[in-house]
Amino acid sequence: MNRDKNTLPKDLNAAHQLIIKQQEIIGEIRQQYEQLHHQLKTLLRHQYGQRSEQGIPNQGLLFGETSFADETPDSSSPTEKETITYERKKSQRGQRQFPENLPQYRIEYDLEEEQKICGCGCGVALKKIGEDILRQLDIIPVQVYVVEHARFKYTGCKVESSIITADMPRQPIDQSMAGPGLLADTLVKKYDDHLPLYRQSEIWAREGIELSRSTLCGWHMQCAMLLKPIVAVMTKTLLKSPKIHTDDTIIPVLQVGQDKAKKGRLWIYFGGGKNAPPCAVYDYTPTRHQIGPMDFLKGYQGYLQADAYTGYDVLYQDQHKDFDIIEVACMAHARRKFYDLAKHAKKAGSAHQALGFIQQLYKIEKHVKDMNDQQRYEYRQEHSIPILDKFKKWLDHKIENILPKSPLGKAISYTLKNWEALKRYCDDGILAIDNNAAERLMRVVAIGRKNYLFAGNDQGAENAAIFYSLIETCKLNEINPYHYLRDILKRLPSQLNSKIDELLPWNWQPSEPLNLEFQ
């Protein structure tokens, strides 16, 4: 603020008050600058830098300037060594082994007859002592064929002139040119391989087949109607899980008569555990309003692991009759806030100390990964709880000596605000330290979004949720999504509702050989 010399106060007390006010303004500006500078650095890292948060940046400087070092984890402790043994099949000349179910073709190369005579002139015939093998992986372009369904027709005598036509199985789409294999192929290509429909249309055009984007879109719409009952049963199964991971992300949705897309939301709900198969269900809502998770999780009883989105808070309220949900927070979210600070710090400081505590907690999680639930619970009680107690003491000390609106103050405040939920993973061996399981299942949406850009309308986004649910659950249960979708699209039109459980990914048994060959 510029002032004319004539307007400066003459009184010493007034001048003193003016200086104090100016210092407060400067402090606020400096705090805003630090905040904006931190946001800019974070955005640049997410856009161009390394995404991984493993390790601590500038870890060697961790104890350069610590005033609370007695409560900071010791980074100088010796590294644990682990001996790993494994077996592998020895391949010819170190070549890679290929799946045994692939067709194999052998091409043999032999010497000419005159070359099989010893070259010294003795006339002795050469003896075969072996063979040198080179194995290559080759491919034939997609094989497209036409299936002709011929229904024989019969008639009786001149008196009985009615015509009887043989029945044929009901098709996924009545009177459509698309068979179940083609439908499964286009679904997997878009929602697992991230190929937009216009690219698929171009691929088919190379084969001399004209399939417009609108035709493919119509097929997807009708497939979604067929598959929706399976996802409904999957949802009921999921809500019986003792724990559920959830997260959400943006999916742009076009609006009729408007120039820009609205920000719809895809939510992931991932459950399983205690002998229950892994199950991932995606749900679409037009907005990020809390009514979305409230509707989906109505009646659920168990743990819910999520980020600190305030829309979830209503689910954790004791007085709400529709829910009996225990909140579990995500340590990775807390770590990320400190990591962003440490990444851009010129020297080690408080953010590095916080990461030191969190890194120790993750080392314990790596150790207990293969334990059963009870063993994991007991080990965490013995080893993780003491570290968490020290971390909490350190956070309480730091928050008293730092500006609450500074980037470090916000990171500490976030951690303290969610502390009980952050340490709750130690209360039960089935729980995880973070919500990375849900975040991993959201990556497929983020990659797809970069390719197909938007959904055409709300119904299209709901259809995407159905397809993602089935494809990702197949992958979690180590099932080929194409084989699964091809088979159930063929069976669904005639499948009884009472037997719909047979078509759930974890119950599915193929009705025909998976490696089909056209005869």
Phi and psi in degrees as a GROMACS rama.xvg file:
@    title "Ramachandran Plot"
@    xaxis  label "Phi"
@    yaxis  label "Psi"
@TYPE xy
-88.9969  134.832  ASN-2
-127.628  142.732  ARG-3
-71.3409  142.957  ASP-4
-57.7802  -31.9668  LYS-5
-71.7898  -19.397  ASN-6
-93.0135  -5.26477  THR-7
-68.7745  142.027  LEU-8
-66.3886  142.057  PRO-9
-85.9186  -28.5192  LYS-10
-75.3378  137.396  ASP-11
-64.7528  -41.9075  LEU-12
-65.7283  -40.4161  ASN-13
-64.4348  -39.4121  ALA-14
-64.748  -39.3618  ALA-15
-62.6601  -43.2691  HIS-16
-64.8987  -36.1922  GLN-17
-65.7745  -40.7245  LEU-18
-63.14  -43.1303  ILE-19
-60.6684  -43.2677  ILE-20
-64.3923  -41.4574  LYS-21
-64.3649  -38.1555  GLN-22
-65.112  -37.8078  GLN-23
-63.9866  -42.4168  GLU-24
-63.5338  -42.7305  ILE-25
-62.9176  -40.3762  ILE-26
-62.5253  -42.0077  GLY-27
-65.4176  -41.9987  GLU-28
-64.0165  -41.8061  ILE-29
-63.4375  -40.6573  ARG-30
-65.0043  -41.4171  GLN-31
-64.2487  -38.9424  GLN-32
-62.4209  -47.8849  TYR-33
-60.4135  -39.2782  GLU-34
-65.5294  -47.5858  GLN-35
-67.2893  -38.2819  LEU-36
-63.2828  -41.7284  HIS-37
-64.6613  -42.2158  HIS-38
-62.7285  -41.6235  GLN-39
-63.4244  -45.7087  LEU-40
-61.6131  -40.7549  LYS-41
-64.6535  -43.7828  THR-42
-63.2609  -41.1905  LEU-43
-65.6417  -37.0253  LEU-44
-65.8836  -42.7699  ARG-45
-66.9129  -30.873  HIS-46
-81.4064  -41.6195  GLN-47
-123.719  -18.5162  TYR-48
-94.8968  -171.215  GLY-49
-71.804  132.58  GLN-50
-87.859  -29.1762  ARG-51
-62.6396  140.931  SER-52
-110.606  17.7667  GLU-53
-72.408  142.277  GLN-54
79.6592  173.837  GLY-55
-117.097  122.674  ILE-56
-59.2076  138.82  PRO-57
53.963  42.1203  ASN-58
-64.0615  -29.4016  GLN-59
-64.1464  -19.6876  GLY-60
-98.3142  14.4964  LEU-61
-54.7864  -37.6014  LEU-62
-107.959  27.7567  PHE-63
-63.901  -43.0021  GLY-64
-140.942  85.7406  GLU-65
-122.68  135.294  THR-66
-108.798  3.65762  SER-67
-138.116  36.3448  PHE-68
-64.5173  -26.1562  ALA-69
-67.8675  -18.3531  ASP-70
-105.435  7.89776  GLU-71
-98.9069  139.02  THR-72
-59.702  145.152  PRO-73
-82.5939  114.349  ASP-74
-89.7525  -0.913145  SER-75
-95.034  1.79639  SER-76
-64.8559  147.512  SER-77
-62.2385  145.601  PRO-78
-76.5878  133.471  THR-79
-69.8961  136.959  GLU-80
-105.249  139.403  LYS-81
-128.801  129.656  GLU-82
-96.1016  125.328  THR-83
-114.84  128.519  ILE-84
-118.365  147.014  THR-85
-155.698  164.334  TYR-86
-120.719  147.574  GLU-87
-147.346  153.114  ARG-88
-74.8045  134.437  LYS-89
-79.0733  126.668  LYS-90
-104.179  162.567  SER-91
-63.0447  120.356  GLN-92
53.0396  32.3529  ARG-93
73.7951  13.4337  GLY-94
-72.5154  155.397  GLN-95
-71.5641  148.709  ARG-96
-86.4286  137.343  GLN-97
-104.144  156.433  PHE-98
-55.0184  138.719  PRO-99
-69.8063  -22.1867  GLU-100
-81.643  -2.70816  ASN-101
-75.0655  140.871  LEU-102
-59.9501  142.402  PRO-103
-124.925  135.232  GLN-104
-123.367  133.168  TYR-105
-111.024  127.755  ARG-106
-114.177  122.958  ILE-107
-104.761  138.374  GLU-108
-120.443  122.533  TYR-109
-123.874  161.297  ASP-110
-72.7558  153.048  LEU-111
-65.9916  156.464  GLU-112
-58.5939  -39.6766  GLU-113
-70.7076  -20.5319  GLU-114
-81.2819  -10.2149  GLN-115
-87.3455  9.14532  LYS-116
-104.137  134.318  ILE-117
-52.1429  135.38  CYS-118
-78.4396  -6.38839  GLY-119
-80.7819  -9.35696  CYS-120
98.825  0.503275  GLY-121
-75.7962  -16.701  CYS-122
82.3103  3.59291  GLY-123
-73.8849  136.963  VAL-124
-73.6521  139.228  ALA-125
-70.1847  147.829  LEU-126
-105.292  134.83  LYS-127
-73.8925  125.342  LYS-128
-115.353  -2.15435  ILE-129
159.734  -161.662  GLY-130
-150.884  149.647  GLU-131
-104.897  122.275  ASP-132
-113.882  131.855  ILE-133
-117.018  122.739  LEU-134
-106.696  125.73  ARG-135
-119.196  150.075  GLN-136
-99.708  121.924  LEU-137
-126.891  171.486  ASP-138
-144.82  146.855  ILE-139
-108.587  133.739  ILE-140
-53.4632  159.497  PRO-141
-48.5102  133.203  VAL-142
-94.7416  112.415  GLN-143
-102.642  132.695  VAL-144
-139.046  160.674  TYR-145
-102.682  127.915  VAL-146
-98.6036  121.812  VAL-147
-103.364  111.556  GLU-148
-89.7243  106.015  HIS-149
-102.253  114.473  ALA-150
-101.503  111.752  ARG-151
-71.0737  141.156  PHE-152
-115.881  142.693  LYS-153
-131.599  151.802  TYR-154
-139.372  162.526  THR-155
-98.0858  -144.801  GLY-156
-78.6544  -177.378  CYS-157
-64.7816  -28.1574  LYS-158
-73.4577  -47.5262  VAL-159
-96.8675  94.6262  GLU-160
-94.5434  5.50572  SER-161
-68.029  153.273  SER-162
-112.072  132.009  ILE-163
-111.491  126.517  ILE-164
-113.213  135.9  THR-165
-62.6427  143.117  ALA-166
-76.1088  157.05  ASP-167
-135.166  155.359  MET-168
-58.5783  145.49  PRO-169
-64.5567  143.905  ARG-170
-100.329  156.91  GLN-171
-54.7016  -43.6385  PRO-172
-125.018  115.352  ILE-173
-59.9711  132.05  ASP-174
60.469  22.8008  GLN-175
-95.4504  153.259  SER-176
-76.7893  -9.22646  MET-177
-91.6684  121.854  ALA-178
-85.3507  169.641  GLY-179
-60.1195  -34.0535  PRO-180
-67.0846  -40.1682  GLY-181
-67.3291  -41.4551  LEU-182
-62.414  -45.0958  LEU-183
-63.0189  -38.3378  ALA-184
-63.2166  -46.6735  ASP-185
-70.1881  -30.7509  THR-186
-68.5295  -45.8001  LEU-187
-67.054  -37.4553  VAL-188
-63.4921  -37.3935  LYS-189
-81.2933  -45.0005  LYS-190
-98.3382  -4.48966  TYR-191
-123.405  -38.3397  ASP-192
-94.6855  -5.65267  ASP-193
63.7151  36.6116  HIS-194
-96.2752  113.019  LEU-195
-60.6716  162.068  PRO-196
-64.7297  -32.9029  LEU-197
-67.6032  -32.8511  TYR-198
-70.4313  -39.7803  ARG-199
-61.8034  -40.1066  GLN-200
-59.6129  -39.8238  SER-201
-67.4301  -37.5077  GLU-202
-62.9016  -44.0708  ILE-203
-66.986  -33.05  TRP-204
-62.4689  -32.9605  ALA-205
-64.1176  -25.4041  ARG-206
-89.6822  3.71674  GLU-207
82.1709  18.0877  GLY-208
-116.327  123.965  ILE-209
-91.5842  108.666  GLU-210
-125.94  106.949  LEU-211
-74.0141  161.055  SER-212
-62.4414  -37.4152  ARG-213
-67.0738  -34.8985  SER-214
-64.4914  -47.8165  THR-215
-60.5774  -40.6712  LEU-216
-62.6135  -41.4399  CYS-217
-63.4433  -39.3633  GLY-218
-61.535  -42.8852  TRP-219
-61.0518  -40.6135  HIS-220
-59.6458  -45.3452  MET-221
-73.8476  -31.8669  GLN-222
-64.5083  -39.5168  CYS-223
-61.2928  -39.0268  ALA-224
-63.4958  -37.2814  MET-225
-69.8518  -40.049  LEU-226
-85.8853  -16.1694  LEU-227
-56.0109  -41.7172  LYS-228
-60.5491  -31.495  PRO-229
-66.9622  -43.5161  ILE-230
-65.9878  -32.6981  VAL-231
-63.0055  -40.9262  ALA-232
-70.0603  -37.5855  VAL-233
-59.4704  -39.1939  MET-234
-63.0261  -43.4036  THR-235
-61.4088  -39.6388  LYS-236
-66.0206  -42.4145  THR-237
-60.0749  -40.6482  LEU-238
-71.0952  -3.75501  LEU-239
-94.4955  -3.22953  LYS-240
-68.2119  144.796  SER-241
-69.7123  -20.9685  PRO-242
-143.818  150.215  LYS-243
-136.183  132.407  ILE-244
-95.7707  140.858  HIS-245
-141.43  151.839  THR-246
-160.468  170.006  ASP-247
-144.87  159.768  ASP-248
-149.13  164.067  THR-249
-79.5425  140.679  ILE-250
-131.699  111.231  ILE-251
-62.6744  137.524  PRO-252
-130.77  127.623  VAL-253
-67.5898  146.759  LEU-254
-119.164  134.547  GLN-255
-62.4007  128.206  VAL-256
79.4323  7.48996  GLY-257
-122.329  152.619  GLN-258
-78.8647  -25.5794  ASP-259
-123.682  158.627  LYS-260
-82.492  150.72  ALA-261
-88.8313  163.829  LYS-262
-95.3777  91.4437  LYS-263
-77.4812  176.53  GLY-264
-133.08  134.063  ARG-265
-107.455  126.787  LEU-266
-107.391  141.764  TRP-267
-109.914  135.644  ILE-268
-125.535  115.641  TYR-269
-122.158  125.472  PHE-270
-138.813  -175.791  GLY-271
136.864  -167.664  GLY-272
99.2741  160.155  GLY-273
53.0711  55.0192  LYS-274
70.0223  5.40798  ASN-275
-89.7057  140.381  ALA-276
-69.6269  151.374  PRO-277
-65.7004  138.125  PRO-278
-142.128  128.399  CYS-279
-122.259  122.356  ALA-280
-121.528  127.224  VAL-281
-98.9915  144.835  TYR-282
-135.357  135.989  ASP-283
-103.654  137.797  TYR-284
-134.009  144.606  THR-285
-65.1111  -23.713  PRO-286
-135.759  179.12  THR-287
-97.2632  22.0675  ARG-288
-63.9674  149.703  HIS-289
-63.7504  -14.1301  GLN-290
-62.7181  -25.6976  ILE-291
-60.6923  -62.8947  GLY-292
-64.5767  -28.9735  PRO-293
-63.4942  -44.3124  MET-294
-67.2827  -43.9165  ASP-295
-67.1974  -40.8951  PHE-296
-95.2161  11.8367  LEU-297
-57.7606  126.109  LYS-298
87.4722  -3.19678  GLY-299
-73.3654  142.392  TYR-300
-129.163  117.538  GLN-301
155.374  -165.158  GLY-302
-87.2794  141.175  TYR-303
-125.071  116.508  LEU-304
-102.783  123.539  GLN-305
-155.503  177.32  ALA-306
-79.7653  -172.437  ASP-307
-91.8118  27.3455  ALA-308
-58.4318  128.858  TYR-309
-66.3069  -19.307  THR-310
-63.8837  -21.2987  GLY-311
-80.4438  -16.0481  TYR-312
-58.2763  -36.0506  ASP-313
-63.2024  -25.9146  VAL-314
-71.2772  -24.2878  LEU-315
-94.4337  -0.549758  TYR-316
-74.7977  130.311  GLN-317
-63.5235  -32.0112  ASP-318
-79.737  -8.03632  GLN-319
-79.3993  122.697  HIS-320
-76.2761  -23.4823  LYS-321
-82.5596  -8.5135  ASP-322
-135.764  147.626  PHE-323
-136.89  71.1122  ASP-324
-114.897  135.936  ILE-325
-105.544  126.819  ILE-326
-77.6011  134.14  GLU-327
-127.86  121.484  VAL-328
-89.7665  179.19  ALA-329
-114.52  114.624  CYS-330
-66.234  -27.3893  MET-331
-64.3016  -33.1938  ALA-332
-66.0766  -42.306  HIS-333
-65.4615  -43.0123  ALA-334
-60.8967  -39.8572  ARG-335
-59.4892  -37.8374  ARG-336
-66.2218  -39.7694  LYS-337
-74.5957  -35.3715  PHE-338
-63.1835  -42.1957  TYR-339
-60.385  -35.2311  ASP-340
-71.8546  -44.8128  LEU-341
-67.4131  -31.8873  ALA-342
-61.6  -35.3321  LYS-343
-105.333  2.87484  HIS-344
-74.9872  140.414  ALA-345
-75.6396  -25.9506  LYS-346
-145.065  160.358  LYS-347
-64.8191  144.301  ALA-348
-157.329  -146.78  GLY-349
-63.5156  -38.3853  SER-350
-61.0741  -38.0458  ALA-351
-66.6197  -37.2598  HIS-352
-64.1712  -43.4773  GLN-353
-60.9033  -43.162  ALA-354
-63.2604  -30.3447  LEU-355
-62.1816  -43.9923  GLY-356
-62.0628  -47.5494  PHE-357
-66.0602  -36.1678  ILE-358
-63.236  -38.4066  GLN-359
-63.3922  -38.8833  GLN-360
-63.802  -38.8738  LEU-361
-71.5024  -30.6911  TYR-362
-63.1279  -37.9633  LYS-363
-65.6568  -40.1205  ILE-364
-63.3737  -35.87  GLU-365
-64.6253  -35.8563  LYS-366
-70.9578  -35.554  HIS-367
-93.9945  4.62438  VAL-368
-54.9679  -41.201  LYS-369
-96.307  7.70183  ASP-370
-80.3321  160.872  MET-371
-79.0499  172.746  ASN-372
-60.112  -41.498  ASP-373
-68.6873  -42.8139  GLN-374
-63.5666  -40.1946  GLN-375
-63.8458  -42.8294  ARG-376
-60.6119  -47.3003  TYR-377
-65.6949  -40.0638  GLU-378
-66.807  -40.6066  TYR-379
-64.4061  -40.6687  ARG-380
-60.3011  -35.6651  GLN-381
-81.7025  -35.8842  GLU-382
-112.655  -37.9335  HIS-383
-79.0277  -40.7755  SER-384
-57.8107  -44.7964  ILE-385
-60.1351  -37.1585  PRO-386
-68.5216  -41.7792  ILE-387
-61.4523  -39.4703  LEU-388
-63.4279  -41.9582  ASP-389
-67.0867  -39.3436  LYS-390
-62.341  -43.4837  PHE-391
-62.653  -42.8489  LYS-392
-61.6091  -41.3551  LYS-393
-64.7519  -43.7103  TRP-394
-61.7135  -44.3556  LEU-395
-61.966  -37.0708  ASP-396
-69.2595  -43.2221  HIS-397
-68.3821  -39.0913  LYS-398
-65.2008  -22.3846  ILE-399
-77.7476  -15.3588  GLU-400
-123.499  29.0476  ASN-401
-146.91  149.983  ILE-402
-66.7548  125.698  LEU-403
-64.5942  -24.9962  PRO-404
-94.0973  0.128813  LYS-405
-73.4783  159.74  SER-406
-53.8966  -42.215  PRO-407
-68.5457  -39.0507  LEU-408
-61.878  -40.2801  GLY-409
-66.2079  -39.071  LYS-410
-64.0105  -43.2148  ALA-411
-68.5376  -42.9702  ILE-412
-61.0841  -41.8132  SER-413
-60.0869  -44.6879  TYR-414
-65.679  -43.4306  THR-415
-68.4831  -38.6846  LEU-416
-61.4762  -35.3774  LYS-417
-106.123  21.514  ASN-418
-59.9775  -48.117  TRP-419
-60.7021  -40.3499  GLU-420
-72.6907  -30.2794  ALA-421
-69.3052  -35.5118  LEU-422
-91.1625  -1.49758  LYS-423
-67.5972  -20.0454  ARG-424
-60.272  -20.1725  TYR-425
-78.6168  -8.80042  CYS-426
-81.5167  -16.6517  ASP-427
-152.305  134.143  ASP-428
-67.7481  -15.4951  GLY-429
-80.1045  -12.7417  ILE-430
-85.8931  156.986  LEU-431
-108.258  158.231  ALA-432
-72.326  -23.6447  ILE-433
-142.795  178.18  ASP-434
-103.287  26.8316  ASN-435
-63.6685  -26.5208  ASN-436
-59.5079  -42.4711  ALA-437
-72.3955  -39.1891  ALA-438
-64.6512  -35.8524  GLU-439
-63.2812  -37.5263  ARG-440
-73.6427  -13.7524  LEU-441
-86.9783  -15.8885  MET-442
-63.1106  -36.3337  ARG-443
-61.9027  -33.5095  VAL-444
-70.5872  -42.5672  VAL-445
-63.0684  -41.4628  ALA-446
-68.1414  -43.6989  ILE-447
-61.6692  -39.1701  GLY-448
-62.4188  -33.7508  ARG-449
-69.791  -19.8422  LYS-450
-99.1617  -52.4664  ASN-451
-91.2972  -5.82745  TYR-452
70.2705  -46.384  LEU-453
-160.582  165.034  PHE-454
-95.3081  146.406  ALA-455
-68.3155  -29.6705  GLY-456
-164.675  -179.431  ASN-457
-60.734  -38.2287  ASP-458
-64.7019  -38.9254  GLN-459
-62.4561  -38.0543  GLY-460
-68.4861  -38.0304  ALA-461
-63.9528  -39.5039  GLU-462
-62.6075  -41.3172  ASN-463
-58.9768  -39.6101  ALA-464
-61.6924  -39.4648  ALA-465
-63.7208  -47.57  ILE-466
-67.4965  -42.3546  PHE-467
-60.2942  -39.8058  TYR-468
-59.1725  -47.4556  SER-469
-72.4644  -44.593  LEU-470
-66.0146  -46.0525  ILE-471
-70.1043  -34.0942  GLU-472
-68.0792  -36.6442  THR-473
-58.0132  -47.7884  CYS-474
-64.3092  -37.8995  LYS-475
-64.2548  -30.4981  LEU-476
-98.3101  16.208  ASN-477
57.2148  45.5881  GLU-478
-115.998  137.714  ILE-479
-68.2321  116.658  ASN-480
-60.6813  -34.6945  PRO-481
-65.9207  -47.9989  TYR-482
-58.233  -41.9186  HIS-483
-65.1513  -52.0643  TYR-484
-64.7516  -39.2389  LEU-485
-58.9542  -44.0899  ARG-486
-71.1728  -45.7426  ASP-487
-75.5952  -29.1201  ILE-488
-65.5772  -30.1381  LEU-489
-73.7961  -33.8321  LYS-490
-91.623  -28.2948  ARG-491
-58.5978  -40.8513  LEU-492
-58.0441  -25.8537  PRO-493
-115.78  7.06758  SER-494
-79.506  132.744  GLN-495
-70.559  142.559  LEU-496
-60.1648  -31.2958  ASN-497
-68.0073  -16.9865  SER-498
-112.926  20.0229  LYS-499
-64.9875  -25.7309  ILE-500
-59.9782  -27.1731  ASP-501
-64.384  -21.4333  GLU-502
-97.0373  0.649566  LEU-503
-63.6775  142.093  LEU-504
-50.6335  -42.6936  PRO-505
-77.7561  -13.6355  TRP-506
-101.298  -9.54128  ASN-507
-65.1219  132.347  TRP-508
-123.799  125.516  GLN-509
-58.0508  140.932  PRO-510
-89.9943  -5.58962  SER-511
-154.333  164.696  GLU-512
-56.5011  142.447  PRO-513
-75.6387  -35.6229  LEU-514
-91.1813  83.4393  ASN-515
-79.0261  139.003  LEU-516
-125.413  131.066  GLU-517
-72.9922  126.292  PHE-518
